[in-house]
């Protein structure tokens, strides 16, 4: 509209000059006016282009899915916020524009925030680290801040992008805490704690490997194959089959008893309990504890043998020892106390001797069984 008015003014003036002034002056003035019109048109076109670009930027800023805002350097007051920030933090746009960036930080972080913003104005750093912000409802969460210097309507400002990394930070902290617990457990227990990488077939051990089995950590012990080679030959197939079955079933827990070879060549009974981790159904890692149960197994077997011996003694008492005792009692009843039948008494004496011999043998047998219990 403005360009049309200017063009009308130029035409009118030019017509007047062509009539009133000499030709050479009229042409010179007409050319100057035309240049002025072209300049005005260029200014109008460029201002329209910048206005359009500004509207595009504003729309992109407001609709971008990650929270963003612009704040003033001196006052730290919010100058502009996008829709994602309004949704994420719970404040309205009007509330944001009456706040400073200190209002979304925890009180104990304010001094560090001021120091950080001061440093960032002295250097054009983009990454501002991880901070803890809070929403309008008081809920705290971790964000990753990216920052750039800006000038906003003539004010020295800072453009901020706030990326929610709450889940990642908490997961990392949990993993760190679990790592610390694992290290403490590995140091505190006397058991052999291992961590097997099922992709590379490498394994790391704690001090239990040397304490329980007298093996020193070496390049050989860093391999899963070394562990397999030290399983007793009679247990090997059962143990490997059990482990393969658990992995095939994608089971997280595995536990077996077997004999493991010590550095001196002898074997100890152990119980091995492990947790297996998977990713996309692929076994990645196996963390476990090997507990020495050698004394318990041998003691249980000794008790089992003793119980078997006691049962044998009980059977001897109830069956074998009864026969000679009954014979002795029967023979004594047959004796001729008047001694008139010497031949009978002699025969009875022989039978009595045989029965007492049987009883003595049985008593010795019991003594032998009792010695086995000791």
C-alpha positions in Angstrom: 0.0 0.0 0.0 2.8 2.3 1.0 4.6 1.6 -2.3 1.5 2.5 -4.3 1.2 5.8 -2.5 4.9 6.6 -3.1 4.5 5.8 -6.7 1.5 8.1 -7.0 3.4 10.9 -5.3 6.4 10.4 -7.7 4.1 10.4 -10.8 2.3 13.5 -9.6 5.6 15.4 -8.8 7.2 14.2 -12.0 4.2 15.4 -14.1 4.3 18.8 -12.4 8.1 19.1 -13.0 7.8 18.1 -16.6 5.4 20.9 -17.1 7.1 23.7 -15.0 10.8 22.9 -15.1 13.4 22.7 -17.9 13.8 19.3 -19.4 17.3 18.6 -18.0 16.3 19.4 -14.4 13.0 17.6 -14.6 14.8 14.4 -15.8 17.4 14.6 -13.0 14.7 15.1 -10.3 12.6 12.3 -11.8 15.5 9.8 -11.7 16.2 10.7 -8.1 12.6 10.2 -7.1 12.5 6.9 -8.9 15.7 5.7 -7.0 14.0 6.8 -3.7 10.9 4.7 -4.6 13.1 1.6 -5.4 14.9 2.1 -2.1 11.6 2.3 -0.2 10.4 -0.8 -2.0 13.5 -2.7 -1.1 13.2 -1.7 2.5 9.6 -2.8 2.5 10.4 -6.2 0.9 13.3 -6.9 3.3 11.3 -5.9 6.4 8.5 -8.2 5.2 11.0 -11.0 4.7 12.5 -10.5 8.2 9.1 -10.4 9.7 8.2 -13.6 8.0 11.4 -15.3 9.1 10.8 -14.0 12.7 7.3 -15.6 12.7 8.7 -18.9 11.4 11.4 -18.9 14.2 8.8 -18.0 16.8 6.5 -20.8 15.6 9.4 -23.3 15.6 10.5 -22.1 19.1 6.9 -22.5 20.5 6.2 -25.9 19.0 9.6 -27.5 19.5 9.0 -30.7 21.7 11.9 -30.0 24.1 11.5 -27.2 26.8 13.2 -24.0 25.8 13.3 -20.5 27.1 15.1 -17.1 26.9 16.1 -15.3 30.0 17.7 -11.9 30.6 21.3 -11.8 31.8 21.2 -9.2 34.5 17.9 -10.1 36.1 17.7 -13.8 35.2 14.0 -13.2 34.4 12.3 -15.3 31.8 11.7 -13.3 28.6 10.1 -16.1 26.6 9.2 -19.8 27.1 7.9 -22.4 24.6 4.9 -24.6 25.0 6.9 -27.7 25.9 8.3 -25.8 28.9 4.8 -24.9 30.0 3.7 -28.5 29.8 6.8 -29.9 31.5 7.1 -27.5 34.4 3.4 -26.9 35.0 3.6 -23.0 35.1 1.5 -20.9 32.7 3.2 -18.5 30.3 2.2 -15.6 32.5 3.6 -17.2 35.6 6.9 -17.9 33.8 7.3 -14.3 32.7 6.9 -13.2 36.3 9.7 -15.6 37.5 13.4 -15.9 37.3 15.4 -19.1 36.4 16.3 -19.3 40.1 12.6 -20.2 40.8 12.9 -23.6 39.0 16.2 -24.6 40.8 16.6 -26.0 44.3 17.6 -23.4 46.9 20.9 -25.2 47.6 21.9 -24.9 43.9 21.4 -21.1 43.6 25.0 -20.0 44.4 26.3 -22.6 41.9 23.7 -21.4 39.3 24.8 -17.8 39.6 28.5 -18.8 39.3 27.7 -21.0 36.3 25.7 -18.3 34.5 28.5 -15.8 35.1 31.1 -18.1 33.6 28.9 -18.8 30.6 28.6 -15.1 29.8 32.4 -14.8 29.6 32.6 -17.7 27.2 30.2 -18.9 24.5 29.8 -22.4 26.0 26.9 -24.5 24.7 26.8 -27.4 27.3 25.9 -26.3 30.8 25.9 -29.7 32.5 23.2 -31.6 34.4 21.0 -29.8 36.9 18.1 -30.7 39.1 14.9 -28.6 38.4 11.5 -28.7 40.1 8.1 -28.4 38.7 5.2 -26.3 40.0 4.0 -29.3 42.0 7.4 -29.6 43.7 8.5 -32.7 41.8 12.3 -32.7 41.2 13.9 -34.1 38.1 17.2 -34.0 36.3 17.8 -32.0 33.1 20.7 -31.5 30.7 21.1 -27.8 29.9 22.4 -26.4 26.6 22.9 -22.6 26.4 23.7 -20.0 23.8 24.1 -16.2 24.0 21.3 -14.1 22.5 20.0 -10.6 22.1 16.2 -10.5 22.6 14.5 -7.2 21.8 17.6 -5.3 22.6 18.3 -7.2 25.9 21.4 -9.2 26.5 20.0 -12.7 27.1 20.6 -16.4 27.0 18.8 -19.1 24.9 18.3 -22.3 26.9 17.3 -25.9 25.9 16.4 -28.2 28.8 16.5 -31.9 28.0 14.9 -34.3 30.5 17.5 -36.9 31.5 15.9 -37.9 34.8 15.5 -41.6 33.9 19.1 -41.9 32.6 20.6 -40.2 35.7 18.7 -42.3 38.1 19.6 -45.5 36.2 23.3 -44.5 36.2 23.2 -43.8 39.9 21.5 -47.1 40.6 24.1 -48.9 38.5 26.8 -47.1 40.4 25.2 -48.0 43.7 24.9 -51.6 42.6 28.6 -51.5 41.5 29.6 -50.3 44.9 27.5 -53.0 46.6 29.1 -55.7 44.3 32.6 -54.4 45.2 31.8 -54.4 49.0 30.2 -57.9 48.7 33.3 -59.2 46.8 35.6 -57.9 49.5 33.5 -58.9 52.5 32.6 -62.5 51.6 34.9 -65.4 51.8 33.2 -67.0 48.8 34.6 -66.9 45.3 32.7 -64.2 43.5 32.9 -64.1 39.7 31.8 -62.0 36.8 31.6 -63.8 33.4 31.3 -62.0 30.1 29.4 -64.5 28.0 30.2 -62.8 24.8 34.0 -62.7 25.2 34.1 -65.8 27.5 36.2 -63.8 29.9 35.8 -63.9 33.7 37.1 -61.9 36.7 37.3 -63.3 40.3 37.6 -61.8 43.7 40.0 -62.9 46.4 37.9 -66.0 47.1 39.6 -67.8 44.2 42.9 -67.9 46.1 41.4 -68.1 49.6 39.2 -71.1 48.9 41.0 -72.9 46.1 44.6 -71.5 46.4 44.5 -70.5 42.7 46.3 -67.2 41.9 44.7 -64.8 39.4 46.5 -65.3 36.1 45.7 -65.0 32.4 44.4 -68.6 32.5 41.9 -67.8 35.3 40.5 -64.9 33.2 38.9 -67.5 30.8 35.6 -69.3 31.3 37.3 -72.4 29.8 39.7 -72.5 32.8 36.7 -72.8 35.1 35.2 -75.6 33.0 38.4 -77.5 33.0 38.5 -77.5 36.8 35.1 -79.1 37.2 35.3 -82.7 38.2 35.1 -85.0 35.2 32.2 -86.9 36.8 30.2 -83.7 37.2 31.2 -81.9 34.0 28.4 -83.1 31.7 25.7 -82.5 34.3 26.9 -79.0 35.1 27.3 -77.8 31.5 24.0 -79.4 30.5 22.3 -77.6 33.3 23.8 -74.3 32.4 22.9 -74.6 28.7 19.4 -75.6 29.6 19.0 -72.5 31.8 20.3 -70.2 29.1 18.1 -71.8 26.4 15.1 -71.2 28.7 16.3 -67.6 29.2 16.3 -68.2 32.9 17.9 -65.5 35.1 18.8 -67.9 37.9 21.1 -70.9 37.9 22.3 -73.0 40.8 24.2 -76.4 41.0 26.4 -78.4 43.3 29.7 -79.9 41.9 33.3 -80.7 42.7 35.9 -78.1 41.9 39.6 -78.7 41.7 42.0 -76.8 44.0 45.5 -75.8 43.2 46.9 -78.9 45.0 44.9 -81.2 42.8 42.3 -82.2 45.4 38.6 -81.5 44.9 36.1 -79.5 47.0 32.4 -79.8 47.0 30.9 -76.4 46.1 27.5 -74.8 45.4 27.4 -72.3 42.5 24.6 -69.7 42.4 24.5 -67.2 39.5 22.3 -64.5 37.9 22.3 -64.4 34.1 21.6 -61.2 32.2 20.2 -61.0 28.7 19.7 -58.3 26.0 17.4 -59.1 23.2 17.4 -62.7 24.4 21.2 -62.9 24.0 23.1 -63.9 27.2 25.5 -61.2 28.1 26.7 -61.5 31.6 26.7 -64.0 34.5 27.5 -62.9 38.0 27.7 -65.6 40.7 29.1 -66.9 44.0 30.8 -70.2 44.5 30.3 -71.3 48.2 32.6 -74.0 49.7 30.3 -76.7 51.1 33.1 -79.4 51.2 33.0 -79.8 55.0 29.2 -79.9 55.1 29.0 -82.5 52.3 31.7 -84.7 54.0 30.1 -84.3 57.4 26.7 -85.3 55.9 28.2 -88.3 54.3 29.9 -89.3 57.5 26.6 -89.0 59.4 25.0 -91.1 56.7 27.6 -93.8 57.1 27.3 -93.6 60.9 23.5 -93.9 60.6 24.0 -97.0 58.3 26.4 -98.5 60.9 23.9 -97.9 63.7 21.2 -99.6 61.7 23.5 -102.6 61.2 24.2 -102.7 65.0 20.5 -102.5 65.7 19.9 -105.4 63.3 22.6 -107.5 64.9 21.2 -106.9 68.3 17.7 -107.8 67.2 18.6 -110.8 65.1 22.1 -112.3 65.3 22.7 -111.9 69.0 19.3 -113.3 69.9 20.1 -116.8 68.4 23.0 -117.8 70.7 21.3 -116.2 73.8 18.2 -118.3 73.2 20.4 -121.4 72.6 22.2 -120.8 75.9 19.0 -120.3 77.8 17.6 -123.5 76.3 20.7 -125.5 77.1 20.9 -124.5 80.7 17.3 -125.7 81.1 18.2 -129.1 79.9 21.1 -129.7 82.3 20.7 -132.7 84.7 21.3 -130.9 88.0 21.5 -134.3 89.9 24.4 -135.3 87.5 23.0 -138.7 87.0 23.2 -138.5 83.2 26.8 -137.5 82.6 26.6 -138.2 78.9 23.8 -135.7 78.4 25.6 -133.1 80.4 28.7 -133.5 78.4 26.8 -133.0 75.2 25.0 -130.0 76.6 28.4 -128.5 77.6 29.6 -128.8 74.0 26.5 -127.0 72.7 26.9 -124.4 75.4 30.5 -123.7 74.3 29.5 -123.4 70.7 26.7 -120.9 71.6 29.0 -118.8 73.7 31.6 -118.8 70.9 28.9 -117.5 68.5 27.9 -114.9 71.1 31.5 -113.8 71.5 31.9 -113.4 67.7 28.8 -111.3 67.5 30.1 -109.1 70.3 33.4 -108.6 68.5 31.4 -107.7 65.3 29.5 -105.1 67.2 32.7 -103.7 68.7 34.1 -103.4 65.2 31.0 -101.5 64.0 31.2 -99.2 67.0 34.8 -98.3 66.1 33.6 -97.3 62.7 31.4 -94.7 64.3 34.4 -93.0 66.0 
